[in-house]
Amino acid sequence: MPITVEEFATARPHLLSVAHRMLGSAQDAQDAVQTAWLRAATARSSASVENPSAWLTTVTARVCLDELRARRRRNEAPLLADAVPAADLAADEAVLRAEDVSRALMVLLDRLTPPQRVAYVLHDLFSTPFDRIAEVLGATVPSAKQHASRARRRLAPARPGAEENGRADQRIVDAFMAAARTGDTRAMIQLLAPDSVRDADAALLPHGGRTTVTGATDIAAETAQFRDRIRAACPLSVNGRPMYVIAPGGHPFATIEISAAGGQVTRVTLRPAQPDDRYEAPEPATDR
């Protein structure tokens, strides 16, 4: 056996991180790493491996690539949060928080083809050389580089920068969301227009909850009750419109569209995420 149990145990946290970014699921990542270990344990070669972590990363990446391709063959759409078992969703959220993984990136990675996702994750997130990526993909080095380049283009913001008044409104929106995350009702009331409206799909509310709430004070008080959900929100473009996406564990659950005018928030609209929603990176915030 070219890899010892001790070498695998040392590499396992890294392998789980790589597999999680590729598959978008902590449970699937554990399965992939276990499969990689079984392949290592049953390898016939008796020669020692110079870099066990790199060798195991290559095997794990191949397992993940096979799984991503199988998903595509089965025409499986990325799972929305409602379709993920509660325990798995909690595990995915725990990984995001423990490893400081970009929530928005996990949503966007589902836009990539299997080779693009593997190439991007290995090179851009884990600094894997392209010769090893080519080995994983069964491709040439130039082809592996091309997959990573295409992934970067697909993950980049698709639209040009907004006009200055739009940027000013976005600053108000971002300030409101920052206050909502901490439940700061005073700050929210200051940012909300007195006659502002919160409109929500009944499916997102507790039984009997009001689908429409009017007035800064009432909206702020209600929003503070949902700060845990809002902490799982990230800015994205959804179907070409700037929004926040509540994505526990990196799985879309709901969208928050916030309108602002005259330096205040005028409307907050919450809708369940849809399987055909198109997610893109938000516009650059360099001057915000």
C-alpha positions in Angstrom: 0.0 0.0 0.0 1.6 3.3 -1.1 -0.2 5.4 1.6 -0.2 4.7 5.3 -3.1 5.2 7.7 -1.2 7.9 9.4 -0.5 9.8 6.2 -4.1 9.6 5.2 -5.2 10.9 8.7 -2.8 13.9 8.3 -4.1 14.7 4.8 -7.8 14.1 5.6 -8.8 17.7 6.7 -7.3 19.1 3.5 -9.0 16.5 1.4 -12.3 17.3 3.0 -11.9 21.0 2.2 -11.1 20.3 -1.4 -14.0 17.8 -1.8 -16.4 20.2 -0.1 -15.6 23.0 -2.5 -16.0 20.7 -5.5 -19.2 18.9 -4.4 -20.9 21.6 -2.3 -21.8 19.2 0.4 -20.0 18.2 3.6 -21.6 14.7 3.5 -20.7 14.2 -0.2 -17.2 15.4 0.6 -16.8 12.8 3.4 -18.0 10.1 1.0 -15.6 11.2 -1.7 -12.6 11.2 0.7 -13.6 7.8 2.0 -13.7 6.5 -1.5 -10.3 8.0 -2.2 -8.9 6.2 0.9 -10.4 2.8 -0.2 -8.7 3.3 -3.6 -5.4 4.1 -1.9 -5.7 1.2 0.5 -6.3 -1.3 -2.3 -3.6 0.1 -4.6 -1.3 -2.7 -5.7 1.9 -0.7 -5.9 4.2 -1.2 -3.0 6.4 1.9 -3.8 6.3 4.8 -1.3 4.7 8.0 -2.4 6.9 11.1 -2.2 4.1 13.5 -1.5 1.1 11.6 0.1 -1.1 14.7 0.5 -0.7 15.6 -3.2 -1.2 12.0 -4.3 -4.4 11.7 -2.2 -5.6 15.1 -3.4 -5.3 13.9 -7.0 -7.3 10.7 -6.2 -10.0 12.7 -4.3 -10.3 15.2 -7.1 -10.9 12.3 -9.6 -13.6 10.9 -7.4 -15.2 14.3 -7.2 -15.0 14.8 -11.0 -16.7 11.5 -11.5 -19.5 12.5 -9.1 -19.9 15.9 -10.8 -20.1 14.2 -14.2 -22.6 11.7 -12.9 -24.8 14.5 -11.6 -24.7 16.1 -15.0 -25.6 12.9 -16.7 -28.6 12.5 -14.4 -29.5 16.1 -15.1 -29.5 16.9 -11.4 -30.1 20.6 -10.6 -28.2 22.1 -7.6 -30.2 21.4 -4.4 -32.1 24.3 -2.9 -31.9 24.5 0.9 -35.5 23.1 1.4 -34.4 19.9 -0.4 -31.3 19.3 1.9 -31.9 17.3 5.1 -31.6 19.5 8.2 -28.6 17.7 9.5 -26.7 18.0 6.2 -27.6 21.7 6.0 -26.3 22.3 9.5 -23.1 20.4 8.6 -22.6 22.5 5.4 -23.2 25.7 7.4 -20.7 24.6 10.0 -18.0 24.1 7.3 -18.7 27.5 5.8 -18.3 29.2 9.2 -15.4 27.1 10.5 -13.3 27.5 7.3 -14.5 31.0 6.4 -15.8 29.8 3.0 -17.4 32.4 0.7 -21.1 31.7 0.8 -21.6 33.5 -2.5 -18.9 31.5 -4.2 -20.5 28.2 -3.1 -23.7 29.3 -4.8 -21.8 30.4 -7.9 -19.7 27.3 -8.3 -22.8 25.4 -9.4 -22.7 27.4 -12.6 -19.5 25.6 -13.7 -19.1 22.5 -15.8 -17.4 19.6 -13.9 -13.9 20.2 -15.4 -14.2 23.9 -14.9 -15.2 23.5 -11.2 -12.4 21.0 -10.6 -9.8 23.1 -12.3 -10.9 26.3 -10.6 -11.1 24.8 -7.1 -7.7 23.1 -7.4 -5.8 26.0 -8.9 -7.5 29.2 -7.7 -8.5 28.0 -4.2 -5.8 25.4 -3.4 -2.9 26.5 -5.6 -2.5 23.1 -7.3 -0.1 23.2 -10.3 -1.7 22.8 -13.7 0.3 19.7 -14.5 -1.4 17.9 -11.6 -4.8 19.3 -12.6 -4.3 18.1 -16.1 -3.6 14.6 -14.7 -6.9 14.7 -12.8 -8.9 15.8 -15.8 -7.1 13.5 -18.2 -6.2 16.5 -20.3 -3.3 18.5 -21.4 -1.9 21.4 -19.3 -3.2 24.1 -21.8 -6.6 22.5 -21.7 -6.6 22.5 -17.9 -5.6 26.2 -17.9 -8.4 26.9 -20.3 -11.0 25.2 -18.0 -9.8 27.4 -15.1 -9.9 30.5 -17.3 -13.4 29.8 -18.4 -14.5 29.2 -14.8 -13.1 32.6 -13.8 -15.0 34.3 -16.6 -18.3 32.6 -15.6 -17.8 33.6 -12.0 -16.9 37.2 -12.8 -19.6 40.0 -12.6 -21.5 39.9 -15.9 -22.6 43.5 -16.0 -20.9 46.9 -16.1 -20.9 49.1 -13.1 -24.0 50.9 -12.1 -24.6 54.7 -12.3 -23.6 56.7 -9.3 -27.1 57.1 -7.9 -27.5 53.3 -8.1 -24.3 52.9 -6.1 -25.6 55.3 -3.5 -28.8 53.3 -3.2 -26.8 50.1 -2.8 -24.8 51.7 0.1 -28.2 52.2 1.8 -29.2 48.6 1.1 -25.9 47.2 2.4 -26.1 49.4 5.5 -29.7 48.1 6.2 -28.5 44.4 5.8 -25.6 45.1 8.1 -28.0 46.4 10.8 -30.4 43.5 10.1 -27.7 40.9 10.7 -27.2 42.2 14.3 -30.8 43.0 15.0 -30.1 46.7 15.4 -33.6 48.0 15.2 -32.6 51.6 15.8 -30.3 51.6 12.8 -32.9 49.9 10.7 -35.6 52.4 11.6 -33.3 55.2 10.6 -32.6 53.6 7.2 -36.2 52.7 6.5 -38.7 55.2 5.0 -41.6 55.9 7.3 -44.0 54.3 4.8 -41.8 51.5 3.7 -43.3 48.1 2.9 -42.1 44.6 3.5 -43.7 42.0 1.2 -43.0 38.3 1.7 -44.2 35.0 0.3 -46.3 33.2 2.9 -44.1 30.1 2.5 -41.2 32.0 4.2 -43.2 33.1 7.2 -44.4 31.4 10.4 -48.0 30.1 10.2 -50.3 33.1 10.3 -47.5 35.6 9.6 -48.4 38.8 7.7 -47.3 38.7 4.1 -47.3 42.5 4.0 -45.9 44.8 6.8 -45.9 48.6 6.5 -43.9 51.2 8.5 -40.3 51.4 9.6 -40.9 50.5 13.2 -42.9 47.3 12.5 -40.5 46.2 9.7 -37.4 46.7 11.9 -39.0 44.8 14.8 -39.9 41.9 12.6 -36.6 41.8 10.7 -34.7 41.6 14.1 -36.5 38.3 14.8 -35.1 36.8 11.6 -31.5 37.9 12.1 -30.2 34.3 12.1 -31.5 33.8 8.6 -30.1 37.1 7.5 -26.7 36.1 8.7 -26.8 33.4 6.1 -27.4 36.0 3.3 -24.9 37.1 0.7 -25.1 39.7 -2.1 -25.6 38.3 -5.6 -27.2 39.2 -8.9 -30.3 37.0 -9.4 -31.8 36.9 -12.9 -30.0 40.1 -13.6 -31.1 42.1 -10.5 -29.0 42.9 -7.5 -30.3 41.0 -4.4 -29.3 39.3 -1.3 -29.6 35.5 -1.3 -30.2 33.6 2.0 -28.1 30.5 1.4 -27.5 28.4 4.5 -24.6 26.1 3.9 -24.3 27.6 0.4 -27.7 26.3 -0.7 -30.1 29.0 -1.9 -33.2 29.4 0.3 -34.7 32.8 -0.4 -34.0 36.1 -2.1 -34.2 39.5 -0.6 -34.7 42.4 -3.0 -34.4 45.8 -1.4 -35.4 49.0 -3.1 -34.1 52.4 -2.0 -34.8 56.0 -2.9 -33.9 59.3 -1.4 -31.4 57.8 0.9 -33.9 55.4 2.5 -35.1 51.8 2.0 -38.6 51.9 0.6 -39.5 48.2 0.0 -38.2 44.8 1.1 -39.4 41.8 -1.0 -38.7 38.2 0.1 -39.3 35.3 -2.3 -38.4 31.6 -2.1 -35.4 30.6 -4.3 -36.4 28.9 -7.5 -34.6 26.1 -9.3 -34.3 28.2 -12.5 -32.9 31.3 -10.8 -29.7 32.5 -12.5 -27.0 33.6 -10.1 -24.1 35.9 -11.0 -21.4 37.7 -9.0 -22.5 41.1 -7.8 -21.1 44.3 -9.3 -17.7 45.3 -7.9 -17.9 47.3 -4.7 -14.6 49.1 -5.1 -16.0 52.6 -4.6 -18.6 51.7 -1.9 
